[in-house]
Amino acid sequence: MSVNSAPSQPAASIRRVDRLSAKELDDLTEVLVSCVAQGASLGFHAPLPADVARDWWAGVPRDGVILLVAERDGRIVGTVQLQPAESENGAHRGEVAKLLVHPSWRRQGIARALMMGLEAEARTTGKTLLVLDTREGDPSNDLYHALGYREAGRIPGWARDAAGTLSATVFWYKPLECPAETSVGPGAEAHAPS
Ligand SMILES: CC(C)(COP(=O)(O)OP(=O)(O)OC[C@H]1O[C@@H](n2cnc3c(N)ncnc32)[C@H](O)[C@@H]1OP(=O)(O)O)[C@@H](O)C(=O)NCCC(=O)NCCS
């Protein structure tokens, strides 16, 4: 799957990863550290030490988690996860988590392609409802809205940054009503809408 305004030069290829190699761990560490440094609300305070980020990635993916990565020029520049609900009555539900695109690779359709790939994967595993939350006011809200997610509501004071400032989170959901035709297999390519 390629993501780009120029189909002859894909911006990124999207693939699923079930077990991370040392190189993939290094790349994902760099993506996470740079996103946190740039101010993203991802559960960590800046500055995020590389060894802490690498240890965190070493625990991913755990059972049931779908991990997608976006690659460009032989390195991972973006990623997203689908985490299953723990409860028996939530087997149809998945939570989108840790959607990250390296700051140097933004606004090229990479997050959109990752989300499209994740939705395809979710459908193949029988998921009919996706949920997520993201910090109020962040660009990610524009992305989710553009992708057809609906706002469920906001909780004030959800997250505290390193300076002690509280910010609200916005909950989004998207019913997956259409069956999938394909999933993102190894080496698959995504095409951004023209
Ligand atoms: C949010 C994020 C993943 C977007 O990645 P991206 O690859 O730049 O996004 P895309 O290029 O696929 O953008 C797709 C659409 O989302 C919206 N969008 C993305 N970034 C935006 C921004 N900074 N401002 C306004 N709209 C934006 C636009 O509608 C865009 O379509 P367009 O470029 O045709 O206008 C990226 O900014 C990021 O990694 N942020 C830090 C981590 C984070 O906050 N993740 C979300 C946690 S829930």
The ligand as a MOL file (V3000), in Angstrom:
LIG
                    3D

  0  0  0     0  0            999 V3000
M  V30 BEGIN CTAB
M  V30 COUNTS 48 50 0 0 0
M  V30 BEGIN ATOM
M  V30 1 C -1.5700 12.9900 14.2770 0
M  V30 2 C -0.5100 12.4140 13.3500 0
M  V30 3 C -0.4320 10.9070 13.5560 0
M  V30 4 C -0.8830 12.7330 11.8870 0
M  V30 5 O 0.0840 12.1080 11.0300 0
M  V30 6 P 0.2660 12.5540 9.5090 0
M  V30 7 O 0.9330 11.4490 8.7860 0
M  V30 8 O 0.9070 13.8800 9.4610 0
M  V30 9 O -1.2490 12.6940 9.0310 0
M  V30 10 P -1.7530 12.6180 7.5120 0
M  V30 11 O -0.7510 13.2630 6.6200 0
M  V30 12 O -2.1390 11.2270 7.1820 0
M  V30 13 O -3.0470 13.5360 7.5810 0
M  V30 14 C -4.3140 13.0690 7.1810 0
M  V30 15 C -5.3420 14.1430 7.5000 0
M  V30 16 O -5.4040 14.3750 8.9170 0
M  V30 17 C -5.5860 15.7910 9.1600 0
M  V30 18 N -4.3700 16.3250 9.7770 0
M  V30 19 C -3.2240 15.6670 10.0340 0
M  V30 20 N -2.3300 16.4840 10.6330 0
M  V30 21 C -2.9350 17.6780 10.7450 0
M  V30 22 C -2.5280 18.9420 11.2790 0
M  V30 23 N -1.2940 19.1270 11.8290 0
M  V30 24 N -3.3890 19.9590 11.2380 0
M  V30 25 C -4.6100 19.8100 10.7010 0
M  V30 26 N -5.0720 18.6360 10.1710 0
M  V30 27 C -4.2360 17.5960 10.2000 0
M  V30 28 C -5.8290 16.4070 7.7950 0
M  V30 29 O -7.2170 16.2780 7.5100 0
M  V30 30 C -5.0180 15.4870 6.8970 0
M  V30 31 O -5.4310 15.4960 5.5550 0
M  V30 32 P -4.7460 16.5750 4.5370 0
M  V30 33 O -3.2700 16.5110 4.7380 0
M  V30 34 O -5.1990 16.0780 3.1960 0
M  V30 35 O -5.3200 17.9090 4.9310 0
M  V30 36 C 0.8890 13.0650 13.6370 0
M  V30 37 O 0.7400 14.4680 13.6510 0
M  V30 38 C 1.5110 12.6090 14.9180 0
M  V30 39 O 2.2300 11.6010 14.9590 0
M  V30 40 N 1.2770 13.3550 16.0300 0
M  V30 41 C 1.8900 13.0280 17.3140 0
M  V30 42 C 1.3380 11.7470 17.8970 0
M  V30 43 C -0.1490 11.8540 18.1700 0
M  V30 44 O -0.6610 12.8330 18.6710 0
M  V30 45 N -0.8390 10.7440 17.8390 0
M  V30 46 C -2.2440 10.6010 18.1020 0
M  V30 47 C -2.3980 9.9650 19.4330 0
M  V30 48 S -4.0640 9.4050 19.6720 0
M  V30 END ATOM
M  V30 BEGIN BOND
M  V30 1 1 1 2
M  V30 2 1 2 3
M  V30 3 1 2 4
M  V30 4 1 2 36
M  V30 5 1 4 5
M  V30 6 1 5 6
M  V30 7 2 6 7
M  V30 8 1 6 8
M  V30 9 1 6 9
M  V30 10 1 9 10
M  V30 11 2 10 11
M  V30 12 1 10 12
M  V30 13 1 10 13
M  V30 14 1 13 14
M  V30 15 1 14 15
M  V30 16 1 15 16
M  V30 17 1 15 30
M  V30 18 1 16 17
M  V30 19 1 17 18
M  V30 20 1 17 28
M  V30 21 1 18 19
M  V30 22 1 18 27
M  V30 23 2 19 20
M  V30 24 1 20 21
M  V30 25 1 21 22
M  V30 26 2 21 27
M  V30 27 1 22 23
M  V30 28 2 22 24
M  V30 29 1 24 25
M  V30 30 2 25 26
M  V30 31 1 26 27
M  V30 32 1 28 29
M  V30 33 1 28 30
M  V30 34 1 30 31
M  V30 35 1 31 32
M  V30 36 2 32 33
M  V30 37 1 32 34
M  V30 38 1 32 35
M  V30 39 1 36 37
M  V30 40 1 36 38
M  V30 41 2 38 39
M  V30 42 1 38 40
M  V30 43 1 40 41
M  V30 44 1 41 42
M  V30 45 1 42 43
M  V30 46 2 43 44
M  V30 47 1 43 45
M  V30 48 1 45 46
M  V30 49 1 46 47
M  V30 50 1 47 48
M  V30 END BOND
M  V30 END CTAB
M  END
